[in-house]
Amino acid sequence: MSAIVDYQQAYEGAAELIASIPDEVQLTAWASLVLNHLEAGEKELTVRFVDSDESQSLNHEYRGKDKPTNVLSFPFECPPEVPLNLLGDLVVCVPVIAAEAAEQHKAIGDHYAHMIIHGTLHLLGYDHIEEDEAQAMEQLEIDLLAKLSIDDPYQDD
């Protein structure tokens, strides 16, 4: 495996949502899929599962958006002279993931996989602000999800 995952389950809400949260093995596999595909080497990342309040607070503080969001990515910027393989942190909002999966008629596990892949790409510097960058990032997500037998998450957009 290319990913080392620091798993943090901070969500304390509904039992059925807690049961839907992927385990460390799944997270490691999804992040490793990205790292291996991009030949990024072994990297460590933290994945923290949170409630809407924590997501909204972080989204407001760091992105200026006063609402919870599915996943936030916080890349770790290490000085070049320090040899660390730390990629950064992903903060995943459990209730938002569950609501989006239901609204989009997707299996919640598939949506988690998509958000971990999406977030890991952000940690690696991918973005979707400009149209050409968005198309490249989305295609990479589609290709990686296909390796997991997960349908194109953008097909209904």
Secondary structure, DSSP 4 states (H G I P E B T S, - for coil): --EEEEEEE---S-HHHHHHS--HHHHHHHHHHHHHHTT--SEEEEEEEE-HHHHHHHHHHHHS--S--SEEEEE----TTS---EEEEEEEEHHHHHHHHHHTT--HHHHHHHHHHHHHHHHTT---SSHHHHHHHHHHHHHHHHTTT---TTTT-
